[in-house]
Amino acid sequence: MALLLTLMRADRVAGLVLIAPAPDFTTELMWKNLPEEARRQIERDGMWLRPSIYDDGPYPITRDLIEESRKHLVLNHPIPFDGPVRILLGLQDEAIPVDHIMRTAEAITSDDIEITLIKNGDHRLSSPQDLDKLRAAVDALSGGC
């Protein structure tokens, strides 16, 4: 979402702090990796219930989600933004691979991009140590405001 907003209003964005960014995830990380039966079910029935490692129950993946997201892909062209970008990713993140983060960084035109890989961090990056790293990144870009 942050990259879509940046594309729309780059003049209003001073810097970006991205936590496990997953642009184009429905196409690149989800659809391509779904079991064939799940893809068929989405196409046939309009929905598939995906098991969740974060919630008690499954969550629906709908045909509308997949089709709508294809209208908002950002990694197929440069993302014109020249401000500072800080990206944080936990190496224990099972949802977002490091190569997707690298592809995201390559798409952004800024020369001021730093990627912080957090060895024991998971997808949520919610431990006190992870939150300290997030605060530090935000403080550094905001001038400690």
N, CA, C and O of each residue as an XYZ file, in Angstrom:
580
protein
N       0.825     -1.183      0.000
C       0.000      0.000      0.000
C       0.872      1.250      0.000
O       0.568      2.223     -0.689
N       1.945      1.224      0.764
C       2.814      2.402      0.820
C       3.394      2.719     -0.549
O       3.507      3.889     -0.914
N       3.761      1.698     -1.312
C       4.339      1.948     -2.629
C       3.282      2.462     -3.600
O       3.583      3.306     -4.445
N       2.061      1.972     -3.495
C       0.978      2.498     -4.333
C       0.731      3.968     -4.013
O       0.568      4.789     -4.915
N       0.705      4.290     -2.731
C       0.520      5.694     -2.343
C       1.683      6.559     -2.819
O       1.486      7.697     -3.245
N       2.868      6.024     -2.745
C       4.038      6.763     -3.205
C       3.948      7.025     -4.706
O       4.297      8.110     -5.171
N       3.486      6.044     -5.455
C       3.316      6.248     -6.895
C       2.292      7.342     -7.186
O       2.438      8.097     -8.148
N       1.270      7.424     -6.361
C       0.219      8.418     -6.572
C       0.627      9.809     -6.107
O       0.260     10.806     -6.730
N       1.390      9.882     -5.008
C       1.698     11.186     -4.395
C       3.136     11.261     -3.908
O       3.370     11.623     -2.755
N       4.088     10.937     -4.738
C       5.500     10.945     -4.326
C       5.922     12.305     -3.782
O       6.816     12.385     -2.940
N       5.290     13.368     -4.256
C       5.625     14.709     -3.788
C       5.278     14.917     -2.319
O       5.777     15.856     -1.698
N       4.441     14.068     -1.758
C       4.023     14.199     -0.361
C       4.717     13.199      0.559
O       4.454     13.177      1.761
N       5.597     12.376      0.004
C       6.268     11.336      0.788
C       7.727     11.717      0.958
O       8.459     11.854     -0.022
N       8.150     11.890      2.219
C       9.533     12.274      2.500
C      10.449     11.061      2.597
O      11.624     11.142      2.239
N       9.930      9.956      3.071
C      10.716      8.743      3.243
C       9.803      7.569      3.492
O       8.623      7.742      3.801
N      10.345      6.381      3.358
C       9.557      5.162      3.556
C      10.246      4.237      4.546
O      11.446      3.984      4.441
N       9.482      3.736      5.503
C       9.920      2.644      6.361
C       8.964      1.498      6.062
O       7.771      1.576      6.356
N       9.498      0.438      5.476
C       8.690     -0.692      5.029
C       9.019     -1.919      5.862
O      10.184     -2.289      6.006
N       8.004     -2.537      6.401
C       8.178     -3.730      7.232
C       7.713     -4.937      6.431
O       6.528     -5.066      6.126
N       8.642     -5.815      6.094
C       8.345     -7.000      5.294
C       7.444     -6.657      4.108
O       6.382     -7.255      3.938
N       7.870     -5.693      3.290
C       7.005     -5.280      2.192
C       6.783     -6.418      1.199
O       7.689     -7.194      0.895
N       5.573     -6.488      0.717
C       5.217     -7.564     -0.201
C       4.398     -7.026     -1.373
O       3.274     -7.474     -1.600
N       4.957     -6.064     -2.120
C       4.198     -5.596     -3.275
C       3.936     -6.757     -4.225
O       4.754     -7.666     -4.370
N       2.788     -6.702     -4.859
C       2.375     -7.719     -5.833
C       2.278     -9.114     -5.206
O       2.384    -10.118     -5.911
N       2.078     -9.179     -3.889
C       2.115    -10.472     -3.201
C       1.053    -11.437     -3.689
O       1.294    -12.643     -3.734
N      -0.122    -10.933     -4.058
C      -1.175    -11.864     -4.476
C      -0.783    -12.606     -5.742
O      -1.169    -13.759     -5.938
N      -0.020    -11.949     -6.596
C       0.433    -12.581     -7.835
C       1.734    -13.345     -7.623
O       1.838    -14.525     -7.959
N       2.720    -12.658     -7.063
C       4.071    -13.217     -6.972
C       4.266    -14.242     -5.855
O       4.976    -15.232     -6.034
N       3.645    -14.008     -4.718
C       3.889    -14.878     -3.560
C       2.722    -15.810     -3.259
O       2.912    -16.880     -2.680
N       1.533    -15.412     -3.644
C       0.367    -16.223     -3.321
C      -0.024    -17.110     -4.505
O       0.111    -18.332     -4.442
N      -0.505    -16.494     -5.576
C      -1.084    -17.255     -6.690
C      -0.106    -18.283     -7.250
O      -0.474    -19.435     -7.479
N       1.134    -17.867     -7.467
C       2.131    -18.777     -8.050
C       2.439    -19.963     -7.145
O       2.894    -21.004     -7.620
N       2.193    -19.814     -5.843
C       2.537    -20.871     -4.893
C       1.346    -21.650     -4.369
O       1.510    -22.580     -3.580
N       0.152    -21.282     -4.799
C      -1.028    -22.021     -4.349
C      -1.057    -23.407     -4.988
O      -0.622    -23.586     -6.126
N      -1.570    -24.378     -4.251
C      -1.769    -25.687     -4.875
C      -2.733    -25.556     -6.058
O      -3.636    -24.720     -6.047
N      -2.530    -26.377     -7.053
C      -3.378    -26.325     -8.253
C      -4.860    -26.425     -7.893
O      -5.689    -25.721     -8.470
N      -5.192    -27.294     -6.944
C      -6.604    -27.445     -6.540
C      -7.156    -26.148     -5.944
O      -8.319    -25.815     -6.173
N      -6.352    -25.423     -5.196
C      -6.793    -24.148     -4.628
C      -7.062    -23.135     -5.733
O      -8.064    -22.422     -5.686
N      -6.181    -23.063     -6.725
C      -6.399    -22.142     -7.856
C      -7.675    -22.501     -8.607
O      -8.457    -21.626     -8.979
N      -7.875    -23.801     -8.827
C      -9.109    -24.230     -9.512
C     -10.344    -23.862     -8.703
O     -11.346    -23.417     -9.261
N     -10.272    -24.048     -7.390
C     -11.417    -23.720     -6.542
C     -11.724    -22.221     -6.573
O     -12.889    -21.827     -6.626
N     -10.690    -21.393     -6.539
C     -10.885    -19.942     -6.616
C     -11.536    -19.574     -7.949
O     -12.479    -18.784     -7.990
N     -11.032    -20.147     -9.026
C     -11.596    -19.857    -10.347
C     -13.020    -20.377    -10.478
O     -13.873    -19.702    -11.053
N     -13.284    -21.559     -9.956
C     -14.597    -22.202    -10.088
C     -15.631    -21.625     -9.122
O     -16.745    -21.282     -9.519
N     -15.240    -21.522     -7.826
C     -16.192    -21.155     -6.777
C     -16.069    -19.705     -6.319
O     -16.944    -19.198     -5.617
N     -14.994    -19.042     -6.711
C     -14.805    -17.656     -6.305
C     -14.102    -17.488     -4.969
O     -13.876    -16.362     -4.526
N     -13.747    -18.613     -4.310
C     -13.094    -18.498     -3.003
C     -12.452    -19.818     -2.605
O     -12.916    -20.899     -2.969
N     -11.366    -19.693     -1.845
C     -10.710    -20.833     -1.219
C     -10.351    -20.405      0.191
O      -9.914    -19.274      0.403
N     -10.528    -21.291      1.153
C     -10.185    -20.982      2.547
C      -8.764    -21.454      2.815
O      -8.476    -22.651      2.844
N      -7.891    -20.485      3.010
C      -6.479    -20.771      3.240
C      -6.223    -20.940      4.728
O      -6.617    -20.088      5.524
N      -5.570    -22.024      5.111
C      -5.188    -22.169      6.523
C      -4.264    -21.022      6.927
O      -3.452    -20.560      6.126
N      -4.393    -20.571      8.159
C      -3.589    -19.446      8.634
C      -2.700    -19.866      9.794
O      -3.124    -20.591     10.694
N      -1.462    -19.397      9.753
C      -0.570    -19.641     10.890
C      -0.690    -18.517     11.909
O      -0.102    -18.597     12.988
N      -1.454    -17.458     11.579
C      -1.576    -16.308     12.463
C      -2.916    -16.238     13.185
O      -3.014    -15.620     14.245
N      -3.937    -16.858     12.629
C      -5.270    -16.796     13.220
C      -5.750    -18.195     13.572
O      -5.165    -19.189     13.142
N      -6.829    -18.265     14.365
C      -7.376    -19.555     14.769
C      -8.011    -20.313     13.607
O      -7.966    -21.542     13.555
N      -8.591    -19.580     12.695
C      -9.253    -20.230     11.573
C      -8.648    -19.812     10.245
O      -7.746    -18.975     10.198
N      -9.148    -20.400      9.171
C      -8.642    -20.039      7.849
C      -9.142    -18.662      7.428
O     -10.065    -18.117      8.032
N      -8.528    -18.107      6.393
C      -9.047    -16.862      5.850
C      -9.292    -17.042      4.357
O      -8.579    -17.774      3.671
N     -10.311    -16.358      3.881
C     -10.709    -16.568      2.489
C      -9.791    -15.848      1.508
O      -9.409    -14.697      1.724
N      -9.447    -16.534      0.441
C      -8.761    -15.948     -0.711
C      -9.804    -15.959     -1.820
O     -10.244    -17.019     -2.264
N     -10.192    -14.771     -2.260
C     -11.274    -14.688     -3.239
C     -10.758    -14.386     -4.643
O      -9.679    -13.824     -4.827
N     -11.555    -14.774     -5.609
C     -11.246    -14.456     -7.000
C     -11.180    -12.939     -7.188
O     -10.322    -12.435     -7.913
N     -12.092    -12.213     -6.527
C     -12.084    -10.751     -6.619
C     -10.755    -10.175     -6.137
O     -10.217     -9.262     -6.764
N     -10.217    -10.697     -5.031
C      -8.922    -10.228     -4.520
C      -7.836    -10.420     -5.574
O      -7.063     -9.504     -5.853
N      -7.783    -11.601     -6.149
C      -6.744    -11.909     -7.132
C      -6.893    -11.023     -8.367
O      -5.915    -10.453     -8.850
N      -8.103    -10.913     -8.868
C      -8.332    -10.121    -10.083
C      -8.099     -8.629     -9.848
O      -7.480     -7.967    -10.681
N      -8.577     -8.098     -8.745
C      -8.395     -6.679     -8.446
C      -6.917     -6.357     -8.244
O      -6.442     -5.316     -8.699
N      -6.201     -7.228     -7.577
C      -4.784     -6.959     -7.302
C      -3.965     -6.891     -8.585
O      -2.947     -6.199     -8.628
N      -4.383     -7.584     -9.611
C      -3.652     -7.552    -10.890
C      -3.692     -6.164    -11.528
O      -2.878     -5.855    -12.398
N      -4.627     -5.340    -11.102
C      -4.733     -3.973    -11.630
C      -3.770     -3.017    -10.925
O      -3.631     -1.865    -11.336
N      -3.100     -3.491     -9.860
C      -2.271     -2.616     -9.042
C      -0.847     -3.136     -8.860
O      -0.223     -2.870     -7.833
N      -0.340     -3.852     -9.813
C       1.013     -4.390     -9.726
C       2.029     -3.258     -9.860
O       1.855     -2.357    -10.680
N       3.082     -3.307     -9.059
C       4.079     -2.228     -9.087
C       5.487     -2.701     -9.431
O       6.345     -1.881     -9.757
N       5.737     -3.986     -9.367
C       7.105     -4.453     -9.582
C       7.450     -4.674    -11.056
O       8.577     -5.052    -11.376
N       6.504     -4.447    -11.938
C       6.774     -4.659    -13.360
C       7.337     -3.407    -14.038
O       7.500     -3.376    -15.258
N       7.630     -2.384    -13.245
C       8.236     -1.157    -13.765
C       8.926     -0.438    -12.611
O       8.657     -0.736    -11.447
N       9.823      0.518    -12.927
C      10.487      1.257    -11.842
C       9.466      2.024    -10.986
O       8.448      2.505    -11.482
N       9.771      2.117     -9.707
C       8.949      2.893     -8.779
C       9.711      4.196     -8.533
O      10.690      4.211     -7.788
N       9.262      5.288     -9.158
C      10.021      6.538     -9.085
C       9.881      7.216     -7.725
O       8.924      7.946     -7.468
N      10.848      6.956     -6.873
C      10.914      7.593     -5.564
C      12.377      7.754     -5.214
O      13.139      6.787     -5.248
N      12.778      8.981     -4.875
C      14.192      9.245     -4.626
C      14.520      9.551     -3.176
O      15.668      9.856     -2.857
N      13.539      9.475     -2.296
C      13.794      9.714     -0.885
C      14.394      8.495     -0.212
O      14.581      7.456     -0.846
N      14.697      8.621      1.081
C      15.269      7.496      1.825
C      14.235      6.386      2.050
O      13.055      6.644      2.284
N      14.719      5.156      1.971
C      13.868      3.979      2.162
C      14.572      3.051      3.136
O      15.745      2.724      2.955
N      13.856      2.626      4.167
C      14.373      1.652      5.121
C      13.441      0.453      5.106
O      12.231      0.590      5.288
N      14.008     -0.712      4.890
C      13.235     -1.942      4.809
C      13.695     -2.867      5.925
O      14.891     -3.100      6.098
N      12.730     -3.396      6.684
C      13.032     -4.357      7.738
C      12.385     -5.685      7.389
O      11.229     -5.732      6.970
N      13.138     -6.768      7.565
C      12.622     -8.104      7.300
C      13.204     -9.079      8.299
O      14.412     -9.095      8.533
N      12.351     -9.885      8.881
C      12.810    -10.955      9.760
C      13.237    -12.153      8.937
O      12.526    -12.563      8.020
N      14.370    -12.710      9.251
C      14.842    -13.881      8.516
C      14.042    -15.144      8.833
O      14.176    -16.156      8.145
N      13.217    -15.083      9.865
C      12.326    -16.203     10.173
C      10.937    -15.991      9.557
O      10.002    -16.735      9.853
N      10.813    -14.990      8.715
C       9.555    -14.687      8.040
C       9.289    -15.775      7.006
O      10.043    -15.939      6.047
N       8.209    -16.511      7.218
C       7.863    -17.590      6.292
C       6.993    -17.110      5.138
O       6.714    -17.872      4.213
N       6.564    -15.851      5.186
C       5.675    -15.332      4.147
C       6.406    -14.552      3.060
O       6.023    -14.604      1.891
N       7.457    -13.830      3.443
C       8.138    -12.942      2.503
C       9.594    -13.365      2.353
O      10.377    -13.204      3.289
N       9.970    -13.900      1.202
C      11.366    -14.310      1.013
C      12.286    -13.112      0.777
O      11.851    -12.072      0.281
N      13.539    -13.269      1.132
C      14.524    -12.203      0.982
C      14.624    -11.763     -0.481
O      14.795    -10.574     -0.747
N      14.524    -12.686     -1.424
C      14.646    -12.286     -2.829
C      13.509    -11.355     -3.257
O      13.693    -10.544     -4.164
N      12.342    -11.457     -2.623
C      11.246    -10.531     -2.935
C      11.578     -9.131     -2.405
O      11.245     -8.128     -3.037
N      12.224     -9.073     -1.261
C      12.658     -7.790     -0.707
C      13.699     -7.156     -1.628
O      13.655     -5.952     -1.879
N      14.620     -7.952     -2.125
C      15.641     -7.435     -3.028
C      15.010     -6.936     -4.328
O      15.408     -5.894     -4.849
N      14.051     -7.657     -4.840
C      13.356     -7.230     -6.065
C      12.618     -5.907     -5.820
O      12.601     -5.028     -6.682
N      12.017     -5.779     -4.651
C      11.324     -4.539     -4.286
C      12.314     -3.385     -4.233
O      12.055     -2.316     -4.788
N      13.439     -3.595     -3.573
C      14.459     -2.543     -3.462
C      14.990     -2.151     -4.838
O      15.223     -0.971     -5.099
N      15.179     -3.113     -5.703
C      15.669     -2.824     -7.056
C      14.664     -1.998     -7.850
O      15.062     -1.180     -8.679
N      13.384     -2.195     -7.613
C      12.352     -1.476     -8.361
C      12.277     -0.004     -7.957
O      11.935      0.847     -8.778
N      12.592      0.298     -6.705
C      12.536      1.680     -6.220
C      13.770      2.417     -6.739
O      14.888      1.915     -6.625
N      13.570      3.604     -7.308
C      14.677      4.317     -7.955
C      15.649      4.984     -6.987
O      16.741      5.377     -7.398
N      15.292      5.120     -5.738
C      16.155      5.788     -4.763
C      17.515      5.104     -4.642
O      17.624      3.880     -4.716
N      18.543      5.924     -4.454
C      19.883      5.398     -4.154
C      20.097      5.253     -2.653
O      21.120      4.726     -2.216
N      19.131      5.722     -1.863
C      19.253      5.703     -0.403
C      18.308      4.647      0.177
O      17.289      4.968      0.788
N      18.674      3.388     -0.032
C      17.865      2.271      0.469
C      18.738      1.432      1.383
O      19.834      1.017      1.007
N      18.236      1.185      2.599
C      18.918      0.299      3.542
C      17.968     -0.821      3.909
O      16.797     -0.589      4.208
N      18.487     -2.039      3.884
C      17.706     -3.221      4.239
C      18.288     -3.790      5.518
O      19.481     -4.086      5.593
N      17.437     -3.943      6.526
C      17.846     -4.536      7.791
C      17.229     -5.919      7.890
O      16.007     -6.067      7.918
N      18.086     -6.929      7.942
C      17.630     -8.306      8.112
C      17.783     -8.664      9.585
O      18.869     -8.563     10.155
N      16.691     -9.076     10.180
C      16.669     -9.360     11.621
C      16.688    -10.874     11.797
O      15.713    -11.558     11.486
N      17.796    -11.383     12.295
C      18.055    -12.826     12.334
C      16.911    -13.622     12.947
O      16.463    -14.603     12.352
N      16.433    -13.231     14.105
C      15.389    -14.013     14.779
C      13.991    -13.431     14.584
O      13.039    -13.875     15.225
N      13.864    -12.445     13.706
C      12.571    -11.814     13.493
C      11.654    -12.659     12.626
O      12.095    -13.301     11.672
N      10.366    -12.651     12.973
C       9.377    -13.357     12.163
C       8.596    -12.345     11.319
O       8.993    -11.183     11.228
N       7.514    -12.767     10.714
C       6.757    -11.889      9.822
C       6.186    -10.668     10.538
O       6.091     -9.587      9.957
N       5.819    -10.844     11.769
C       5.181     -9.738     12.491
C       6.164     -8.718     13.053
O       5.787     -7.572     13.296
N       7.394     -9.107     13.258
C       8.408     -8.220     13.856
C       7.835     -7.460     15.043
O       7.886     -6.231     15.097
N       7.290     -8.212     15.991
C       6.595     -7.580     17.119
C       7.285     -7.771     18.466
O       6.744     -7.360     19.493
N       8.461     -8.381     18.485
C       9.164     -8.520     19.757
C       9.666     -7.141     20.179
O       9.782     -6.249     19.340
N       9.965     -6.952     21.460
C      10.493     -5.650     21.897
C      11.743     -5.225     21.119
O      11.896     -4.048     20.794
N      12.626     -6.164     20.823
C      13.843     -5.829     20.079
C      13.504     -5.406     18.644
O      14.099     -4.471     18.109
N      12.546     -6.103     18.031
C      12.139     -5.758     16.668
C      11.495     -4.373     16.643
O      11.754     -3.578     15.740
N      10.668     -4.093     17.626
C      10.014     -2.789     17.691
C      11.026     -1.675     17.935
O      10.846     -0.560     17.446
N      12.086     -1.963     18.683
C      13.159     -0.983     18.874
C      13.821     -0.653     17.538
O      14.119      0.509     17.261
N      14.050     -1.672     16.712
C      14.650     -1.437     15.392
C      13.715     -0.617     14.515
O      14.163      0.260     13.778
N      12.433     -0.897     14.592
C      11.449     -0.131     13.822
C      11.430      1.326     14.272
O      11.452      2.238     13.445
N      11.388      1.542     15.593
C      11.407      2.908     16.120
C      12.658      3.659     15.668
O      12.587      4.830     15.293
N      13.791      2.984     15.705
C      15.051      3.614     15.309
C      15.004      4.026     13.832
O      15.484      5.101     13.472
N      14.438      3.188     12.995
C      14.338      3.522     11.570
C      13.420      4.728     11.359
O      13.747      5.636     10.594
N      12.283      4.733     12.035
C      11.345      5.858     11.918
C      11.980      7.122     12.469
O      11.904      8.178     11.842
N      12.608      7.024     13.640
C      13.261      8.203     14.241
C      14.335      8.766     13.326
O      14.443      9.982     13.167
N      15.132      7.885     12.720
C      16.206      8.344     11.853
C      15.670      9.112     10.645
O      16.255     10.117     10.240
N      14.573      8.651     10.075
C      14.017      9.339      8.905
C      13.213     10.568      9.265
O      13.090     11.495      8.465
N      12.666     10.577     10.469
C      11.826     11.726     10.864
C      12.621     12.779     11.609
O      12.075     13.814     11.993
N      13.889     12.530     11.814
C      14.700     13.477     12.577
C      14.359     13.465     14.055
O      14.610     14.439     14.764
N      13.784     12.359     14.521
C      13.439     12.220     15.937
C      12.236     13.040     16.369
O      12.055     13.300     17.559
N      11.409     13.449     15.411
C      10.219     14.269     15.726
C       9.271     13.551     16.647
O       8.228     14.097     17.007
